[in-house]
């Protein structure tokens, strides 16, 4: 598989994982935390959780899809117009 395609696939997988986690956390925050502790406190509780998921998801995607260590491949994980296939 081409390294640009592999990096793009890892980026898509990362997006799906973090979006799903954010959707789940946001639903739980809105339904359960906000009525108990308020808006600001609920977001403060959720933020470290979603950051942790993002960290683990990024490492998983890079390792699982064997993205090259080259800077161009790693930068290709993000929204970058130069990697469009």
PDB file of N, CA, C and O in Angstrom, chain B, residues numbered from 101:
ATOM      1  N   UNK B 101       0.845  -1.180   0.000  1.00  0.00           N
ATOM      2  CA  UNK B 101       0.000   0.000   0.000  1.00  0.00           C
ATOM      3  C   UNK B 101       0.887   1.239   0.000  1.00  0.00           C
ATOM      4  O   UNK B 101       1.891   1.287   0.711  1.00  0.00           O
ATOM      5  N   UNK B 102       0.525   2.220  -0.780  1.00  0.00           N
ATOM      6  CA  UNK B 102       1.267   3.477  -0.855  1.00  0.00           C
ATOM      7  C   UNK B 102       1.262   4.157   0.510  1.00  0.00           C
ATOM      8  O   UNK B 102       0.267   4.106   1.234  1.00  0.00           O
ATOM      9  N   UNK B 103       2.388   4.798   0.860  1.00  0.00           N
ATOM     10  CA  UNK B 103       2.489   5.416   2.183  1.00  0.00           C
ATOM     11  C   UNK B 103       1.494   6.560   2.349  1.00  0.00           C
ATOM     12  O   UNK B 103       0.994   6.785   3.451  1.00  0.00           O
ATOM     13  N   UNK B 104       1.197   7.289   1.265  1.00  0.00           N
ATOM     14  CA  UNK B 104       0.213   8.368   1.373  1.00  0.00           C
ATOM     15  C   UNK B 104      -1.183   7.809   1.614  1.00  0.00           C
ATOM     16  O   UNK B 104      -1.957   8.367   2.391  1.00  0.00           O
ATOM     17  N   UNK B 105      -1.493   6.723   0.956  1.00  0.00           N
ATOM     18  CA  UNK B 105      -2.798   6.088   1.130  1.00  0.00           C
ATOM     19  C   UNK B 105      -2.919   5.491   2.534  1.00  0.00           C
ATOM     20  O   UNK B 105      -3.976   5.561   3.160  1.00  0.00           O
ATOM     21  N   UNK B 106      -1.833   4.909   3.013  1.00  0.00           N
ATOM     22  CA  UNK B 106      -1.832   4.341   4.366  1.00  0.00           C
ATOM     23  C   UNK B 106      -2.041   5.437   5.407  1.00  0.00           C
ATOM     24  O   UNK B 106      -2.806   5.258   6.356  1.00  0.00           O
ATOM     25  N   UNK B 107      -1.366   6.566   5.231  1.00  0.00           N
ATOM     26  CA  UNK B 107      -1.527   7.686   6.161  1.00  0.00           C
ATOM     27  C   UNK B 107      -2.940   8.245   6.097  1.00  0.00           C
ATOM     28  O   UNK B 107      -3.518   8.582   7.131  1.00  0.00           O
ATOM     29  N   UNK B 108      -3.501   8.346   4.902  1.00  0.00           N
ATOM     30  CA  UNK B 108      -4.874   8.838   4.771  1.00  0.00           C
ATOM     31  C   UNK B 108      -5.861   7.873   5.434  1.00  0.00           C
ATOM     32  O   UNK B 108      -6.812   8.303   6.087  1.00  0.00           O
ATOM     33  N   UNK B 109      -5.635   6.587   5.267  1.00  0.00           N
ATOM     34  CA  UNK B 109      -6.492   5.594   5.913  1.00  0.00           C
ATOM     35  C   UNK B 109      -6.405   5.686   7.426  1.00  0.00           C
ATOM     36  O   UNK B 109      -7.416   5.564   8.118  1.00  0.00           O
ATOM     37  N   UNK B 110      -5.199   5.903   7.942  1.00  0.00           N
ATOM     38  CA  UNK B 110      -5.027   6.061   9.383  1.00  0.00           C
ATOM     39  C   UNK B 110      -5.746   7.315   9.873  1.00  0.00           C
ATOM     40  O   UNK B 110      -6.331   7.319  10.956  1.00  0.00           O
ATOM     41  N   UNK B 111      -5.700   8.372   9.076  1.00  0.00           N
ATOM     42  CA  UNK B 111      -6.402   9.603   9.440  1.00  0.00           C
ATOM     43  C   UNK B 111      -7.903   9.406   9.492  1.00  0.00           C
ATOM     44  O   UNK B 111      -8.571   9.921  10.388  1.00  0.00           O
ATOM     45  N   UNK B 112      -8.431   8.667   8.540  1.00  0.00           N
ATOM     46  CA  UNK B 112      -9.868   8.395   8.516  1.00  0.00           C
ATOM     47  C   UNK B 112     -10.259   7.522   9.717  1.00  0.00           C
ATOM     48  O   UNK B 112     -11.263   7.783  10.380  1.00  0.00           O
ATOM     49  N   UNK B 113      -9.468   6.498   9.987  1.00  0.00           N
ATOM     50  CA  UNK B 113      -9.750   5.638  11.136  1.00  0.00           C
ATOM     51  C   UNK B 113      -9.695   6.425  12.441  1.00  0.00           C
ATOM     52  O   UNK B 113     -10.537   6.238  13.319  1.00  0.00           O
ATOM     53  N   UNK B 114      -8.700   7.308  12.567  1.00  0.00           N
ATOM     54  CA  UNK B 114      -8.574   8.156  13.750  1.00  0.00           C
ATOM     55  C   UNK B 114      -9.825   9.025  13.909  1.00  0.00           C
ATOM     56  O   UNK B 114     -10.374   9.134  15.006  1.00  0.00           O
ATOM     57  N   UNK B 115     -10.269   9.638  12.818  1.00  0.00           N
ATOM     58  CA  UNK B 115     -11.458  10.483  12.857  1.00  0.00           C
ATOM     59  C   UNK B 115     -12.670   9.692  13.341  1.00  0.00           C
ATOM     60  O   UNK B 115     -13.419  10.161  14.198  1.00  0.00           O
ATOM     61  N   UNK B 116     -12.861   8.505  12.799  1.00  0.00           N
ATOM     62  CA  UNK B 116     -14.030   7.695  13.151  1.00  0.00           C
ATOM     63  C   UNK B 116     -14.001   7.335  14.638  1.00  0.00           C
ATOM     64  O   UNK B 116     -15.022   7.426  15.320  1.00  0.00           O
ATOM     65  N   UNK B 117     -12.838   6.928  15.135  1.00  0.00           N
ATOM     66  CA  UNK B 117     -12.726   6.541  16.547  1.00  0.00           C
ATOM     67  C   UNK B 117     -13.016   7.723  17.467  1.00  0.00           C
ATOM     68  O   UNK B 117     -13.808   7.608  18.402  1.00  0.00           O
ATOM     69  N   UNK B 118     -12.375   8.856  17.201  1.00  0.00           N
ATOM     70  CA  UNK B 118     -12.529  10.018  18.081  1.00  0.00           C
ATOM     71  C   UNK B 118     -13.931  10.621  17.951  1.00  0.00           C
ATOM     72  O   UNK B 118     -14.499  11.080  18.943  1.00  0.00           O
ATOM     73  N   UNK B 119     -14.488  10.625  16.745  1.00  0.00           N
ATOM     74  CA  UNK B 119     -15.849  11.140  16.573  1.00  0.00           C
ATOM     75  C   UNK B 119     -16.845  10.291  17.349  1.00  0.00           C
ATOM     76  O   UNK B 119     -17.730  10.825  18.017  1.00  0.00           O
ATOM     77  N   UNK B 120     -16.707   8.979  17.265  1.00  0.00           N
ATOM     78  CA  UNK B 120     -17.617   8.085  17.988  1.00  0.00           C
ATOM     79  C   UNK B 120     -17.485   8.269  19.501  1.00  0.00           C
ATOM     80  O   UNK B 120     -18.483   8.305  20.222  1.00  0.00           O
ATOM     81  N   UNK B 121     -16.247   8.384  19.968  1.00  0.00           N
ATOM     82  CA  UNK B 121     -16.040   8.594  21.403  1.00  0.00           C
ATOM     83  C   UNK B 121     -16.603   9.945  21.836  1.00  0.00           C
ATOM     84  O   UNK B 121     -17.231  10.043  22.890  1.00  0.00           O
ATOM     85  N   UNK B 122     -16.388  10.975  21.042  1.00  0.00           N
ATOM     86  CA  UNK B 122     -16.929  12.295  21.366  1.00  0.00           C
ATOM     87  C   UNK B 122     -18.446  12.305  21.384  1.00  0.00           C
ATOM     88  O   UNK B 122     -19.063  12.952  22.231  1.00  0.00           O
ATOM     89  N   UNK B 123     -19.044  11.585  20.445  1.00  0.00           N
ATOM     90  CA  UNK B 123     -20.504  11.485  20.422  1.00  0.00           C
ATOM     91  C   UNK B 123     -21.009  10.789  21.682  1.00  0.00           C
ATOM     92  O   UNK B 123     -21.967  11.244  22.307  1.00  0.00           O
ATOM     93  N   UNK B 124     -20.367   9.694  22.049  1.00  0.00           N
ATOM     94  CA  UNK B 124     -20.786   8.952  23.247  1.00  0.00           C
ATOM     95  C   UNK B 124     -20.577   9.784  24.516  1.00  0.00           C
ATOM     96  O   UNK B 124     -21.468   9.876  25.360  1.00  0.00           O
ATOM     97  N   UNK B 125     -19.386  10.392  24.642  1.00  0.00           N
ATOM     98  CA  UNK B 125     -19.111  11.216  25.826  1.00  0.00           C
ATOM     99  C   UNK B 125     -20.048  12.417  25.893  1.00  0.00           C
ATOM    100  O   UNK B 125     -20.530  12.774  26.968  1.00  0.00           O
ATOM    101  N   UNK B 126     -20.303  13.037  24.748  1.00  0.00           N
ATOM    102  CA  UNK B 126     -21.190  14.195  24.725  1.00  0.00           C
ATOM    103  C   UNK B 126     -22.607  13.848  25.132  1.00  0.00           C
ATOM    104  O   UNK B 126     -23.266  14.615  25.834  1.00  0.00           O
ATOM    105  N   UNK B 127     -23.072  12.697  24.694  1.00  0.00           N
ATOM    106  CA  UNK B 127     -24.409  12.248  25.075  1.00  0.00           C
ATOM    107  C   UNK B 127     -24.485  11.987  26.576  1.00  0.00           C
ATOM    108  O   UNK B 127     -25.428  12.411  27.245  1.00  0.00           O
ATOM    109  N   UNK B 128     -23.482  11.286  27.094  1.00  0.00           N
ATOM    110  CA  UNK B 128     -23.470  11.008  28.543  1.00  0.00           C
ATOM    111  C   UNK B 128     -23.339  12.301  29.349  1.00  0.00           C
ATOM    112  O   UNK B 128     -23.976  12.466  30.390  1.00  0.00           O
ATOM    113  N   UNK B 129     -22.502  13.215  28.852  1.00  0.00           N
ATOM    114  CA  UNK B 129     -22.326  14.490  29.552  1.00  0.00           C
ATOM    115  C   UNK B 129     -23.639  15.247  29.620  1.00  0.00           C
ATOM    116  O   UNK B 129     -24.026  15.740  30.679  1.00  0.00           O
ATOM    117  N   UNK B 130     -24.322  15.337  28.489  1.00  0.00           N
ATOM    118  CA  UNK B 130     -25.564  16.101  28.432  1.00  0.00           C
ATOM    119  C   UNK B 130     -26.673  15.469  29.270  1.00  0.00           C
ATOM    120  O   UNK B 130     -27.414  16.168  29.960  1.00  0.00           O
ATOM    121  N   UNK B 131     -26.779  14.165  29.206  1.00  0.00           N
ATOM    122  CA  UNK B 131     -27.870  13.498  29.909  1.00  0.00           C
ATOM    123  C   UNK B 131     -27.629  13.321  31.405  1.00  0.00           C
ATOM    124  O   UNK B 131     -28.564  13.425  32.199  1.00  0.00           O
ATOM    125  N   UNK B 132     -26.394  13.057  31.792  1.00  0.00           N
ATOM    126  CA  UNK B 132     -26.136  12.693  33.183  1.00  0.00           C
ATOM    127  C   UNK B 132     -25.337  13.721  33.971  1.00  0.00           C
ATOM    128  O   UNK B 132     -25.663  13.992  35.127  1.00  0.00           O
ATOM    129  N   UNK B 133     -24.304  14.296  33.379  1.00  0.00           N
ATOM    130  CA  UNK B 133     -23.439  15.198  34.153  1.00  0.00           C
ATOM    131  C   UNK B 133     -23.987  16.613  34.277  1.00  0.00           C
ATOM    132  O   UNK B 133     -23.963  17.196  35.361  1.00  0.00           O
ATOM    133  N   UNK B 134     -24.481  17.170  33.168  1.00  0.00           N
ATOM    134  CA  UNK B 134     -24.939  18.569  33.208  1.00  0.00           C
ATOM    135  C   UNK B 134     -26.012  18.795  34.268  1.00  0.00           C
ATOM    136  O   UNK B 134     -25.921  19.780  35.002  1.00  0.00           O
ATOM    137  N   UNK B 135     -27.017  17.939  34.386  1.00  0.00           N
ATOM    138  CA  UNK B 135     -28.016  18.183  35.444  1.00  0.00           C
ATOM    139  C   UNK B 135     -27.435  18.093  36.855  1.00  0.00           C
ATOM    140  O   UNK B 135     -27.954  18.722  37.777  1.00  0.00           O
ATOM    141  N   UNK B 136     -26.381  17.330  37.028  1.00  0.00           N
ATOM    142  CA  UNK B 136     -25.810  17.141  38.365  1.00  0.00           C
ATOM    143  C   UNK B 136     -24.818  18.228  38.761  1.00  0.00           C
ATOM    144  O   UNK B 136     -24.847  18.725  39.886  1.00  0.00           O
ATOM    145  N   UNK B 137     -23.919  18.603  37.804  1.00  0.00           N
ATOM    146  CA  UNK B 137     -22.811  19.492  38.168  1.00  0.00           C
ATOM    147  C   UNK B 137     -22.774  20.798  37.381  1.00  0.00           C
ATOM    148  O   UNK B 137     -22.002  21.691  37.732  1.00  0.00           O
ATOM    149  N   UNK B 138     -23.574  20.941  36.340  1.00  0.00           N
ATOM    150  CA  UNK B 138     -23.578  22.162  35.546  1.00  0.00           C
ATOM    151  C   UNK B 138     -22.738  22.020  34.287  1.00  0.00           C
ATOM    152  O   UNK B 138     -21.992  21.054  34.126  1.00  0.00           O
ATOM    153  N   UNK B 139     -22.870  23.002  33.393  1.00  0.00           N
ATOM    154  CA  UNK B 139     -22.217  22.941  32.085  1.00  0.00           C
ATOM    155  C   UNK B 139     -20.688  22.947  32.158  1.00  0.00           C
ATOM    156  O   UNK B 139     -20.026  22.082  31.585  1.00  0.00           O
ATOM    157  N   UNK B 140     -20.144  23.920  32.861  1.00  0.00           N
ATOM    158  CA  UNK B 140     -18.685  24.084  32.876  1.00  0.00           C
ATOM    159  C   UNK B 140     -18.006  22.900  33.545  1.00  0.00           C
ATOM    160  O   UNK B 140     -17.002  22.399  33.039  1.00  0.00           O
ATOM    161  N   UNK B 141     -18.524  22.456  34.650  1.00  0.00           N
ATOM    162  CA  UNK B 141     -17.930  21.315  35.349  1.00  0.00           C
ATOM    163  C   UNK B 141     -18.044  20.045  34.518  1.00  0.00           C
ATOM    164  O   UNK B 141     -17.125  19.226  34.513  1.00  0.00           O
ATOM    165  N   UNK B 142     -19.160  19.873  33.816  1.00  0.00           N
ATOM    166  CA  UNK B 142     -19.341  18.676  32.987  1.00  0.00           C
ATOM    167  C   UNK B 142     -18.325  18.645  31.844  1.00  0.00           C
ATOM    168  O   UNK B 142     -17.747  17.597  31.557  1.00  0.00           O
ATOM    169  N   UNK B 143     -18.109  19.771  31.201  1.00  0.00           N
ATOM    170  CA  UNK B 143     -17.114  19.839  30.135  1.00  0.00           C
ATOM    171  C   UNK B 143     -15.713  19.633  30.706  1.00  0.00           C
ATOM    172  O   UNK B 143     -14.872  19.004  30.064  1.00  0.00           O
ATOM    173  N   UNK B 144     -15.458  20.148  31.888  1.00  0.00           N
ATOM    174  CA  UNK B 144     -14.155  19.962  32.534  1.00  0.00           C
ATOM    175  C   UNK B 144     -13.892  18.496  32.873  1.00  0.00           C
ATOM    176  O   UNK B 144     -12.745  18.047  32.859  1.00  0.00           O
ATOM    177  N   UNK B 145     -14.931  17.769  33.170  1.00  0.00           N
ATOM    178  CA  UNK B 145     -14.794  16.330  33.431  1.00  0.00           C
ATOM    179  C   UNK B 145     -14.589  15.569  32.132  1.00  0.00           C
ATOM    180  O   UNK B 145     -13.804  14.622  32.084  1.00  0.00           O
ATOM    181  N   UNK B 146     -15.285  15.974  31.083  1.00  0.00           N
ATOM    182  CA  UNK B 146     -15.217  15.272  29.801  1.00  0.00           C
ATOM    183  C   UNK B 146     -13.902  15.509  29.060  1.00  0.00           C
ATOM    184  O   UNK B 146     -13.402  14.600  28.397  1.00  0.00           O
ATOM    185  N   UNK B 147     -13.338  16.698  29.159  1.00  0.00           N
ATOM    186  CA  UNK B 147     -12.164  17.067  28.366  1.00  0.00           C
ATOM    187  C   UNK B 147     -10.978  16.111  28.533  1.00  0.00           C
ATOM    188  O   UNK B 147     -10.418  15.685  27.524  1.00  0.00           O
ATOM    189  N   UNK B 148     -10.571  15.756  29.743  1.00  0.00           N
ATOM    190  CA  UNK B 148      -9.447  14.817  29.855  1.00  0.00           C
ATOM    191  C   UNK B 148      -9.750  13.443  29.268  1.00  0.00           C
ATOM    192  O   UNK B 148      -8.856  12.763  28.765  1.00  0.00           O
ATOM    193  N   UNK B 149     -11.013  13.043  29.336  1.00  0.00           N
ATOM    194  CA  UNK B 149     -11.384  11.741  28.780  1.00  0.00           C
ATOM    195  C   UNK B 149     -11.238  11.724  27.261  1.00  0.00           C
ATOM    196  O   UNK B 149     -10.685  10.778  26.701  1.00  0.00           O
ATOM    197  N   UNK B 150     -11.726  12.753  26.599  1.00  0.00           N
ATOM    198  CA  UNK B 150     -11.644  12.784  25.146  1.00  0.00           C
ATOM    199  C   UNK B 150     -10.191  12.997  24.698  1.00  0.00           C
ATOM    200  O   UNK B 150      -9.793  12.484  23.653  1.00  0.00           O
ATOM    201  N   UNK B 151      -9.408  13.733  25.459  1.00  0.00           N
ATOM    202  CA  UNK B 151      -7.986  13.872  25.138  1.00  0.00           C
ATOM    203  C   UNK B 151      -7.266  12.535  25.264  1.00  0.00           C
ATOM    204  O   UNK B 151      -6.405  12.207  24.446  1.00  0.00           O
ATOM    205  N   UNK B 152      -7.616  11.772  26.280  1.00  0.00           N
ATOM    206  CA  UNK B 152      -7.030  10.440  26.438  1.00  0.00           C
ATOM    207  C   UNK B 152      -7.403   9.509  25.300  1.00  0.00           C
ATOM    208  O   UNK B 152      -6.560   8.768  24.794  1.00  0.00           O
ATOM    209  N   UNK B 153      -8.660   9.548  24.900  1.00  0.00           N
ATOM    210  CA  UNK B 153      -9.092   8.734  23.763  1.00  0.00           C
ATOM    211  C   UNK B 153      -8.350   9.153  22.504  1.00  0.00           C
ATOM    212  O   UNK B 153      -7.931   8.301  21.719  1.00  0.00           O
ATOM    213  N   UNK B 154      -8.183  10.457  22.303  1.00  0.00           N
ATOM    214  CA  UNK B 154      -7.469  10.956  21.129  1.00  0.00           C
ATOM    215  C   UNK B 154      -6.030  10.459  21.111  1.00  0.00           C
ATOM    216  O   UNK B 154      -5.522  10.054  20.066  1.00  0.00           O
ATOM    217  N   UNK B 155      -5.380  10.489  22.252  1.00  0.00           N
ATOM    218  CA  UNK B 155      -3.988  10.047  22.364  1.00  0.00           C
ATOM    219  C   UNK B 155      -3.873   8.554  22.022  1.00  0.00           C
ATOM    220  O   UNK B 155      -3.028   8.159  21.217  1.00  0.00           O
ATOM    221  N   UNK B 156      -4.714   7.746  22.630  1.00  0.00           N
ATOM    222  CA  UNK B 156      -4.674   6.301  22.402  1.00  0.00           C
ATOM    223  C   UNK B 156      -5.051   5.967  20.959  1.00  0.00           C
ATOM    224  O   UNK B 156      -4.440   5.094  20.343  1.00  0.00           O
ATOM    225  N   UNK B 157      -6.047   6.655  20.423  1.00  0.00           N
ATOM    226  CA  UNK B 157      -6.480   6.404  19.046  1.00  0.00           C
ATOM    227  C   UNK B 157      -5.383   6.757  18.050  1.00  0.00           C
ATOM    228  O   UNK B 157      -5.180   6.038  17.072  1.00  0.00           O
ATOM    229  N   UNK B 158      -4.679   7.847  18.286  1.00  0.00           N
ATOM    230  CA  UNK B 158      -3.588   8.242  17.383  1.00  0.00           C
ATOM    231  C   UNK B 158      -2.491   7.192  17.379  1.00  0.00           C
ATOM    232  O   UNK B 158      -2.008   6.798  16.317  1.00  0.00           O
ATOM    233  N   UNK B 159      -2.099   6.741  18.547  1.00  0.00           N
ATOM    234  CA  UNK B 159      -1.056   5.709  18.618  1.00  0.00           C
ATOM    235  C   UNK B 159      -1.524   4.413  17.975  1.00  0.00           C
ATOM    236  O   UNK B 159      -0.758   3.765  17.262  1.00  0.00           O
ATOM    237  N   UNK B 160      -2.776   4.028  18.219  1.00  0.00           N
ATOM    238  CA  UNK B 160      -3.313   2.807  17.641  1.00  0.00           C
ATOM    239  C   UNK B 160      -3.323   2.880  16.118  1.00  0.00           C
ATOM    240  O   UNK B 160      -2.894   1.940  15.449  1.00  0.00           O
ATOM    241  N   UNK B 161      -3.802   3.976  15.574  1.00  0.00           N
ATOM    242  CA  UNK B 161      -3.909   4.113  14.113  1.00  0.00           C
ATOM    243  C   UNK B 161      -2.545   4.083  13.443  1.00  0.00           C
ATOM    244  O   UNK B 161      -2.376   3.441  12.406  1.00  0.00           O
ATOM    245  N   UNK B 162      -1.581   4.764  14.020  1.00  0.00           N
ATOM    246  CA  UNK B 162      -0.238   4.786  13.435  1.00  0.00           C
ATOM    247  C   UNK B 162       0.387   3.401  13.487  1.00  0.00           C
ATOM    248  O   UNK B 162       1.001   2.961  12.515  1.00  0.00           O
ATOM    249  N   UNK B 163       0.238   2.719  14.599  1.00  0.00           N
ATOM    250  CA  UNK B 163       0.834   1.384  14.733  1.00  0.00           C
ATOM    251  C   UNK B 163       0.070   0.324  13.942  1.00  0.00           C
ATOM    252  O   UNK B 163       0.678  -0.519  13.281  1.00  0.00           O
ATOM    253  N   UNK B 164      -1.244   0.365  14.008  1.00  0.00           N
ATOM    254  CA  UNK B 164      -2.067  -0.658  13.358  1.00  0.00           C
ATOM    255  C   UNK B 164      -1.919  -0.610  11.835  1.00  0.00           C
ATOM    256  O   UNK B 164      -1.883  -1.655  11.184  1.00  0.00           O
ATOM    257  N   UNK B 165      -1.836   0.570  11.275  1.00  0.00           N
ATOM    258  CA  UNK B 165      -1.717   0.702   9.823  1.00  0.00           C
ATOM    259  C   UNK B 165      -0.272   0.910   9.369  1.00  0.00           C
ATOM    260  O   UNK B 165      -0.028   1.185   8.194  1.00  0.00           O
ATOM    261  N   UNK B 166       0.678   0.781  10.282  1.00  0.00           N
ATOM    262  CA  UNK B 166       2.114   0.866   9.978  1.00  0.00           C
ATOM    263  C   UNK B 166       2.455   2.100   9.144  1.00  0.00           C
ATOM    264  O   UNK B 166       3.050   1.995   8.072  1.00  0.00           O
ATOM    265  N   UNK B 167       2.069   3.263   9.652  1.00  0.00           N
ATOM    266  CA  UNK B 167       2.383   4.519   8.967  1.00  0.00           C
ATOM    267  C   UNK B 167       3.870   4.777   9.104  1.00  0.00           C
ATOM    268  O   UNK B 167       4.442   4.605  10.180  1.00  0.00           O
ATOM    269  N   UNK B 168       4.490   5.187   8.022  1.00  0.00           N
ATOM    270  CA  UNK B 168       5.925   5.446   7.986  1.00  0.00           C
ATOM    271  C   UNK B 168       6.301   6.537   8.991  1.00  0.00           C
ATOM    272  O   UNK B 168       5.480   7.385   9.342  1.00  0.00           O
ATOM    273  N   UNK B 169       7.542   6.501   9.441  1.00  0.00           N
ATOM    274  CA  UNK B 169       8.017   7.520  10.374  1.00  0.00           C
ATOM    275  C   UNK B 169       8.424   8.805   9.671  1.00  0.00           C
ATOM    276  O   UNK B 169       8.794   9.774  10.333  1.00  0.00           O
ATOM    277  N   UNK B 170       8.364   8.835   8.349  1.00  0.00           N
ATOM    278  CA  UNK B 170       8.706  10.044   7.605  1.00  0.00           C
ATOM    279  C   UNK B 170       7.722  11.158   7.951  1.00  0.00           C
ATOM    280  O   UNK B 170       6.528  10.921   8.137  1.00  0.00           O
ATOM    281  N   UNK B 171       8.244  12.360   8.032  1.00  0.00           N
ATOM    282  CA  UNK B 171       7.411  13.498   8.407  1.00  0.00           C
ATOM    283  C   UNK B 171       6.256  13.695   7.433  1.00  0.00           C
ATOM    284  O   UNK B 171       5.157  14.061   7.847  1.00  0.00           O
ATOM    285  N   UNK B 172       6.489  13.458   6.153  1.00  0.00           N
ATOM    286  CA  UNK B 172       5.426  13.656   5.171  1.00  0.00           C
ATOM    287  C   UNK B 172       4.266  12.687   5.409  1.00  0.00           C
ATOM    288  O   UNK B 172       3.105  13.061   5.245  1.00  0.00           O
ATOM    289  N   UNK B 173       4.569  11.464   5.789  1.00  0.00           N
ATOM    290  CA  UNK B 173       3.505  10.494   6.074  1.00  0.00           C
ATOM    291  C   UNK B 173       2.756  10.859   7.340  1.00  0.00           C
ATOM    292  O   UNK B 173       1.528  10.780   7.381  1.00  0.00           O
ATOM    293  N   UNK B 174       3.482  11.256   8.373  1.00  0.00           N
ATOM    294  CA  UNK B 174       2.825  11.602   9.634  1.00  0.00           C
ATOM    295  C   UNK B 174       1.989  12.862   9.496  1.00  0.00           C
ATOM    296  O   UNK B 174       0.914  12.959  10.089  1.00  0.00           O
ATOM    297  N   UNK B 175       2.467  13.831   8.721  1.00  0.00           N
ATOM    298  CA  UNK B 175       1.682  15.037   8.488  1.00  0.00           C
ATOM    299  C   UNK B 175       0.440  14.729   7.659  1.00  0.00           C
ATOM    300  O   UNK B 175      -0.560  15.442   7.746  1.00  0.00           O
ATOM    301  N   UNK B 176       0.500  13.681   6.867  1.00  0.00           N
ATOM    302  CA  UNK B 176      -0.626  13.286   6.045  1.00  0.00           C
ATOM    303  C   UNK B 176      -1.810  12.770   6.839  1.00  0.00           C
ATOM    304  O   UNK B 176      -2.903  12.633   6.289  1.00  0.00           O
ATOM    305  N   UNK B 177      -1.621  12.482   8.114  1.00  0.00           N
ATOM    306  CA  UNK B 177      -2.727  12.031   8.951  1.00  0.00           C
ATOM    307  C   UNK B 177      -3.739  13.140   9.183  1.00  0.00           C
ATOM    308  O   UNK B 177      -4.923  12.877   9.390  1.00  0.00           O
ATOM    309  N   UNK B 178      -3.274  14.364   9.150  1.00  0.00           N
ATOM    310  CA  UNK B 178      -4.156  15.499   9.396  1.00  0.00           C
ATOM    311  C   UNK B 178      -4.792  16.001   8.119  1.00  0.00           C
ATOM    312  O   UNK B 178      -4.516  15.488   7.035  1.00  0.00           O
ATOM    313  N   UNK B 179      -5.649  17.008   8.247  1.00  0.00           N
ATOM    314  CA  UNK B 179      -6.306  17.568   7.067  1.00  0.00           C
ATOM    315  C   UNK B 179      -5.322  18.385   6.246  1.00  0.00           C
ATOM    316  O   UNK B 179      -5.092  19.561   6.528  1.00  0.00           O
ATOM    317  N   UNK B 180      -4.752  17.768   5.249  1.00  0.00           N
ATOM    318  CA  UNK B 180      -3.728  18.408   4.440  1.00  0.00           C
ATOM    319  C   UNK B 180      -4.082  18.152   2.974  1.00  0.00           C
ATOM    320  O   UNK B 180      -4.202  16.999   2.558  1.00  0.00           O
ATOM    321  N   UNK B 181      -4.247  19.201   2.205  1.00  0.00           N
ATOM    322  CA  UNK B 181      -4.687  19.056   0.827  1.00  0.00           C
ATOM    323  C   UNK B 181      -3.615  18.454  -0.068  1.00  0.00           C
ATOM    324  O   UNK B 181      -3.929  17.998  -1.168  1.00  0.00           O
ATOM    325  N   UNK B 182      -2.369  18.438   0.363  1.00  0.00           N
ATOM    326  CA  UNK B 182      -1.305  17.933  -0.486  1.00  0.00           C
ATOM    327  C   UNK B 182      -1.297  16.405  -0.587  1.00  0.00           C
ATOM    328  O   UNK B 182      -0.584  15.861  -1.431  1.00  0.00           O
ATOM    329  N   UNK B 183      -2.060  15.701   0.240  1.00  0.00           N
ATOM    330  CA  UNK B 183      -2.035  14.239   0.183  1.00  0.00           C
ATOM    331  C   UNK B 183      -3.210  13.650  -0.565  1.00  0.00           C
ATOM    332  O   UNK B 183      -3.388  12.432  -0.577  1.00  0.00           O
ATOM    333  N   UNK B 184      -4.008  14.485  -1.183  1.00  0.00           N
ATOM    334  CA  UNK B 184      -5.174  13.973  -1.901  1.00  0.00           C
ATOM    335  C   UNK B 184      -4.707  13.034  -2.994  1.00  0.00           C
ATOM    336  O   UNK B 184      -3.851  13.385  -3.807  1.00  0.00           O
ATOM    337  N   UNK B 185      -5.274  11.839  -3.007  1.00  0.00           N
ATOM    338  CA  UNK B 185      -4.846  10.821  -3.960  1.00  0.00           C
ATOM    339  C   UNK B 185      -5.580  10.983  -5.260  1.00  0.00           C
ATOM    340  O   UNK B 185      -5.356  10.215  -6.195  1.00  0.00           O
TER     341      UNK B 185
END
